[in-house]
Amino acid sequence: MKKKYAVIIVTYGEVEKLTLRNLWPSSRRIVKVITSQIVNFPRLLVYLVADYRSTRHYIDWRLNNYESTLVATNRRQTDLISKNLGRYTEERSDAPDIRVYEAYYFVPPYLEDILRKVKKAYDGVIVVPMIPVESAFSCGVACQVVSDVYGDTRYQHVRLLNKLWQDSDLQRTYVDYLFQHVDQSYIRKGSRTGLVLVIHGTLVRDRAGNPPRVFTGLNETGEFFEMMKKRITSDSRNIFDSVRQGCMNHTTGGEWTSETIEKAFREFEAEGCDSVVMFPYGFFADNSETEYEARKLLETSPFRYKQYIRCVNGFPPFAEWLASRVAAEIESLSDIQKTFECLGNTKEIEAHAGE
């Protein structure tokens, strides 16, 4: 009998319909799961902070006619990955049955609910956090949820994709995507062009000046940037005179990464750049931090030409690459399960032999 595997494409999630009723539970989960890792809130204050955050976002987004596309994009990515995995199963007669689900940390369908749904119906699960650089605030959330649902059996039944940022195929896909979408019609002789690669910032020191107690992915963030910068500047298609990191930071918890978008813009100006391209490489799907906050900073910058290149979103080669990673992980999980089965059979034989 063929084995059955569930694949869960998970990201943070943002409300699709902008109402306070939708924002309240989402913000409360964010404060409980993420913010509470770096700031110790009393229980009552969690609700006050979350509801204040909801109200602030509601007013700001409503005034600026912003509606998040994150969930719609993740749903589209889920469909593309599912289609690519379908081709993988068609090519192999011994391939398992695979079903792909979407899930979110902060809006329904919640990751924990999907995991409980598939736990008894499938032989194994592949969880795919849609953030390239792991930290306690991204794939760390998925790790905790998997542990809560599966307990000690998680190593036998669940695999979680990680270290995606190190994958040379992803980096190559990023570079191809970037140069396919950059508009070169504005480039003129003697002009200088800067590229800011946008990523979520990380906590460097807590409010007491100490290293954070949780894993923030600080070193990985820096290494990922250096890898991408080297690939871009050494590419024959490169038209950028300067490539800089642009971190999106929060304001609570202590000191955050200093290489911000604003700093990159100031340095571009000092270098004489008159054109700037922004690409959020630290996110697989556009969200309020990329297509709203980061893009707003770009639009209000003083440069003559400005181009925002969206996240890889529905880029077919990206879905093909991620599906190939999932397929490899399914094979790895299948091998692990065969080992567990062999160990179980061996113990059973030994038990009967001792009778």
C-alpha positions as CSV (number, residue, x, y, z in Angstrom):
1,M,0.0,0.0,0.0
2,K,1.3,3.5,-0.9
3,K,2.2,5.8,1.9
4,K,0.4,9.1,2.3
5,Y,2.3,12.3,3.1
6,A,0.9,15.8,3.9
7,V,2.9,18.9,2.9
8,I,2.0,22.1,4.8
9,I,3.0,25.4,3.3
10,V,3.0,27.8,6.3
11,T,3.7,31.5,6.8
12,Y,2.8,34.2,9.3
13,G,-0.5,35.1,7.7
14,E,-2.3,38.5,7.6
15,V,-6.0,39.2,7.6
16,E,-7.5,39.3,4.1
17,K,-10.5,41.4,5.0
18,L,-9.5,44.4,7.0
19,T,-11.8,44.7,10.1
20,L,-11.0,45.2,13.7
21,R,-12.8,41.9,14.5
22,N,-10.3,40.1,12.2
23,L,-7.3,42.0,13.4
24,W,-7.9,41.5,17.2
25,P,-7.3,37.7,17.4
26,S,-4.4,37.9,14.9
27,S,-2.6,40.6,16.9
28,R,-3.1,38.8,20.2
29,R,-1.5,35.7,18.7
30,I,1.4,37.8,17.4
31,V,2.0,39.3,20.8
32,K,1.7,36.0,22.6
33,V,3.9,34.0,20.2
34,I,6.5,36.5,18.9
35,T,6.6,39.7,21.0
36,S,6.5,37.8,24.3
37,Q,9.7,36.0,23.4
38,I,11.7,39.3,23.7
39,V,9.4,41.4,26.1
40,N,7.9,39.9,29.3
41,F,4.3,41.2,29.2
42,P,1.9,40.7,32.1
43,R,-1.2,38.7,30.9
44,L,-3.5,41.7,30.9
45,L,-1.0,43.8,29.0
46,V,-0.9,41.3,26.2
47,Y,-4.4,42.1,25.3
48,L,-3.9,45.9,25.7
49,V,-0.8,45.9,23.5
50,A,-2.4,43.6,20.9
51,D,-5.6,45.6,20.7
52,Y,-3.7,48.9,20.4
53,R,-1.6,47.3,17.6
54,S,-4.8,46.2,15.8
55,T,-6.4,49.7,16.0
56,R,-3.2,51.4,14.8
57,H,-2.9,49.0,11.8
58,Y,-6.6,49.3,11.0
59,I,-6.5,53.2,10.9
60,D,-3.2,53.3,9.0
61,W,-4.1,50.6,6.4
62,R,-7.7,52.0,5.9
63,L,-6.4,55.6,5.4
64,N,-3.9,54.3,2.8
65,N,-6.3,51.8,1.1
66,Y,-3.9,48.9,1.9
67,E,-5.1,45.3,1.9
68,S,-2.7,42.5,2.5
69,T,-2.0,40.0,-0.3
70,L,0.0,37.6,1.8
71,V,-2.6,34.9,2.3
72,A,-3.7,35.0,-1.4
73,T,-0.1,34.7,-2.5
74,N,0.6,31.8,-0.1
75,R,-2.5,30.1,-1.4
76,R,-1.2,30.5,-5.0
77,Q,2.2,29.3,-4.0
78,T,0.6,26.2,-2.4
79,D,-1.2,25.5,-5.6
80,L,1.9,25.8,-7.7
81,I,3.9,23.6,-5.4
82,S,1.1,21.0,-5.4
83,K,1.1,20.9,-9.2
84,N,4.9,20.4,-9.3
85,L,4.7,17.6,-6.8
86,G,1.9,16.1,-8.9
87,R,4.4,15.9,-11.8
88,Y,6.9,14.3,-9.5
89,T,4.4,11.5,-8.4
90,E,3.4,10.9,-12.1
91,E,7.0,10.3,-13.1
92,R,7.5,7.6,-10.4
93,S,5.4,4.5,-10.1
94,D,6.6,4.0,-6.5
95,A,5.9,7.6,-5.4
96,P,3.6,8.1,-2.4
97,D,0.3,9.9,-2.4
98,I,0.9,13.6,-1.5
99,R,-1.6,16.3,-0.5
100,V,-0.5,19.9,0.0
101,Y,-2.2,22.3,2.5
102,E,-1.9,26.0,3.3
103,A,-1.5,27.1,7.0
104,Y,-0.7,30.2,9.0
105,Y,0.6,31.1,12.4
106,F,-1.7,34.1,13.0
107,V,-4.8,33.6,10.9
108,P,-7.0,30.6,10.1
109,P,-6.4,27.9,9.0
110,Y,-3.9,27.7,11.9
111,L,-0.9,25.4,11.7
112,E,-1.8,23.5,14.8
113,D,-5.3,22.8,13.4
114,I,-3.9,21.4,10.1
115,L,-1.4,19.3,11.9
116,R,-4.1,17.7,14.1
117,K,-6.2,17.2,11.0
118,V,-3.5,15.3,9.1
119,K,-1.9,13.5,12.1
120,K,-4.0,10.3,11.9
121,A,-4.8,10.4,8.2
122,Y,-1.2,10.5,6.9
123,D,2.0,8.5,7.4
124,G,4.1,11.6,7.6
125,V,4.2,15.4,7.3
126,I,6.6,17.9,5.7
127,V,6.3,21.4,7.1
128,V,7.6,24.2,4.9
129,P,8.0,27.6,6.6
130,M,8.0,30.2,3.9
131,I,10.8,32.3,5.3
132,P,14.4,31.6,3.9
133,V,16.3,32.5,7.2
134,E,15.3,30.6,10.3
135,S,14.9,32.1,13.7
136,A,12.8,31.6,16.9
137,F,10.3,34.0,15.3
138,S,9.9,32.2,12.0
139,C,10.5,28.4,11.7
140,G,11.0,28.3,15.5
141,V,7.2,28.9,15.8
142,A,6.6,25.9,13.5
143,C,9.0,23.7,15.5
144,Q,7.1,24.5,18.7
145,V,3.7,23.8,17.2
146,V,5.0,20.5,15.8
147,S,6.4,19.5,19.2
148,D,3.1,20.4,20.9
149,V,1.0,18.3,18.4
150,Y,3.3,15.3,17.9
151,G,5.4,15.2,21.1
152,D,8.0,12.4,21.1
153,T,6.8,11.0,17.8
154,R,7.7,14.1,15.8
155,Y,11.1,12.7,14.7
156,Q,9.4,9.7,13.2
157,H,6.5,11.5,11.5
158,V,7.5,15.1,10.7
159,R,10.2,16.8,8.8
160,L,10.7,20.6,8.8
161,L,12.5,22.3,5.9
162,N,15.3,24.6,7.1
163,K,18.5,26.3,6.0
164,L,16.8,27.2,2.7
165,W,18.9,30.4,2.5
166,Q,22.0,28.2,2.0
167,D,20.6,26.5,-1.1
168,S,22.6,27.5,-4.2
169,D,19.6,26.7,-6.4
170,L,17.5,29.2,-4.4
171,Q,20.2,31.8,-4.7
172,R,20.4,31.2,-8.5
173,T,16.6,31.4,-8.8
174,Y,16.7,34.7,-6.9
175,V,19.3,36.2,-9.2
176,D,17.5,35.1,-12.4
177,Y,14.2,36.5,-11.0
178,L,15.9,39.8,-10.1
179,F,17.5,40.4,-13.5
180,Q,14.4,39.3,-15.4
181,H,12.3,42.0,-13.6
182,V,14.7,44.9,-13.3
183,D,13.8,47.7,-15.7
184,Q,17.0,48.8,-17.4
185,S,15.3,51.4,-19.6
186,Y,16.2,54.2,-17.1
187,I,19.9,53.4,-17.0
188,R,22.0,56.1,-18.7
189,K,25.7,56.7,-19.1
190,G,27.3,58.1,-16.0
191,S,24.4,57.3,-13.7
192,R,24.8,55.2,-10.6
193,T,22.3,52.6,-9.4
194,G,21.9,51.1,-6.0
195,L,20.2,47.8,-5.0
196,V,18.7,47.4,-1.5
197,L,18.0,43.8,-0.5
198,V,15.2,43.9,2.1
199,I,15.0,41.4,4.9
200,H,13.5,41.2,8.3
201,G,15.8,42.6,10.9
202,T,16.9,40.7,14.0
203,L,17.4,41.6,17.7
204,V,21.1,42.1,18.5
205,R,21.0,42.9,22.2
206,D,18.1,43.0,24.7
207,R,17.1,46.0,26.7
208,A,19.8,45.2,29.3
209,G,22.5,45.1,26.6
210,N,22.9,41.3,26.7
211,P,22.6,38.9,23.7
212,P,19.0,37.7,23.2
213,R,18.0,34.6,25.0
214,V,16.4,33.2,21.8
215,F,17.9,32.3,18.5
216,T,17.5,35.3,16.2
217,G,19.3,34.2,13.0
218,L,21.6,37.3,13.2
219,N,24.7,35.5,11.7
220,E,22.6,33.7,9.1
221,T,21.0,37.0,8.0
222,G,24.5,38.5,7.4
223,E,25.8,35.4,5.7
224,F,22.8,35.2,3.4
225,F,23.3,38.8,2.3
226,E,27.0,38.3,1.6
227,M,26.2,35.2,-0.5
228,M,23.5,37.1,-2.5
229,K,25.6,40.2,-2.9
230,K,28.5,38.1,-4.3
231,R,26.2,36.3,-6.8
232,I,24.6,39.5,-8.0
233,T,27.8,41.5,-8.4
234,S,29.6,38.7,-10.2
235,D,26.8,38.0,-12.6
236,S,27.3,39.2,-16.2
237,R,23.9,40.9,-16.2
238,N,24.8,43.1,-13.2
239,I,23.9,46.8,-13.6
240,F,24.2,47.8,-9.9
241,D,27.0,50.0,-8.6
242,S,26.2,49.4,-5.0
243,V,24.4,46.5,-3.2
244,R,23.3,47.0,0.4
245,Q,21.3,45.2,3.1
246,G,18.0,46.8,4.2
247,C,16.6,45.5,7.5
248,M,13.0,45.9,8.6
249,N,13.2,46.4,12.4
250,H,10.8,46.5,15.3
251,T,11.1,49.1,18.0
252,T,10.7,46.9,21.1
253,G,13.0,44.5,22.9
254,G,16.3,46.3,22.7
255,E,18.8,47.0,19.9
256,W,18.0,45.7,16.4
257,T,20.2,45.3,13.3
258,S,21.8,48.6,12.2
259,E,21.8,47.9,8.5
260,T,18.4,49.4,7.8
261,I,16.7,50.6,4.6
262,E,17.1,54.2,5.7
263,K,20.8,53.7,6.3
264,A,21.2,52.1,2.8
265,F,19.4,55.1,1.3
266,R,21.7,57.6,3.0
267,E,24.8,55.7,1.8
268,F,23.4,55.5,-1.7
269,E,23.0,59.2,-1.7
270,A,26.5,59.7,-0.4
271,E,27.8,57.5,-3.2
272,G,26.0,59.6,-5.8
273,C,23.4,57.0,-6.8
274,D,20.4,58.6,-8.6
275,S,18.5,55.4,-9.0
276,V,17.5,52.7,-6.6
277,V,16.0,49.2,-7.0
278,M,14.4,47.4,-4.0
279,F,14.0,43.6,-3.8
280,P,12.7,41.9,-0.6
281,Y,14.8,38.8,-0.8
282,G,14.2,37.9,2.8
283,F,10.6,37.1,2.2
284,F,9.0,34.5,-0.2
285,A,5.7,36.4,-0.4
286,D,4.8,40.0,-0.3
287,N,3.2,41.2,3.0
288,S,2.5,44.4,4.9
289,E,6.2,44.8,5.7
290,T,7.3,44.6,2.1
291,E,4.7,45.9,-0.2
292,Y,3.5,48.5,2.2
293,E,6.1,49.6,4.7
294,A,9.3,49.0,2.7
295,R,7.7,50.2,-0.5
296,K,6.5,53.4,1.2
297,L,10.1,54.1,2.3
298,L,11.2,53.7,-1.3
299,E,8.5,55.9,-2.7
300,T,9.3,58.7,-0.4
301,S,13.1,58.5,-1.0
302,P,14.8,61.3,-2.9
303,F,16.1,59.2,-5.9
304,R,15.3,60.1,-9.5
305,Y,14.3,56.5,-10.4
306,K,12.8,54.0,-8.0
307,Q,11.7,50.4,-8.8
308,Y,10.2,47.9,-6.4
309,I,10.6,44.3,-7.5
310,R,8.0,42.1,-5.8
311,C,8.9,39.0,-3.8
312,V,9.2,35.8,-5.8
313,N,5.5,35.2,-5.1
314,G,4.2,33.1,-8.1
315,F,7.5,32.8,-10.0
316,P,7.3,29.3,-11.6
317,P,11.0,28.4,-11.1
318,F,10.7,29.2,-7.4
319,A,7.8,26.8,-7.0
320,E,9.7,24.1,-9.0
321,W,12.7,24.5,-6.8
322,L,10.7,24.3,-3.6
323,A,8.7,21.3,-4.8
324,S,12.1,19.5,-5.5
325,R,13.2,20.3,-1.9
326,V,9.9,18.9,-0.6
327,A,10.2,15.7,-2.7
328,A,13.7,15.2,-1.4
329,E,12.5,15.7,2.2
330,I,9.7,13.1,1.7
331,E,12.2,10.6,0.5
332,S,14.4,11.3,3.6
333,L,11.4,10.9,5.9
334,S,10.5,7.7,4.2
335,D,14.0,6.3,4.8
336,I,13.8,7.4,8.5
337,Q,10.5,5.6,8.9
338,K,11.9,2.4,7.3
339,T,14.7,2.6,9.9
340,F,12.2,2.9,12.7
341,E,10.2,0.0,11.3
342,C,13.3,-2.2,11.1
343,L,14.2,-1.3,14.7
344,G,10.7,-2.1,15.8
345,N,10.8,-5.5,14.1
346,T,14.2,-6.2,15.5
347,K,13.1,-5.5,19.1
348,E,10.0,-7.7,18.5
349,I,12.1,-10.6,17.3
350,E,14.5,-10.2,20.3
351,A,11.5,-10.1,22.6
352,H,10.1,-13.4,21.2
353,A,13.6,-15.0,21.2
354,G,13.9,-14.3,24.9
355,E,10.6,-16.0,25.8
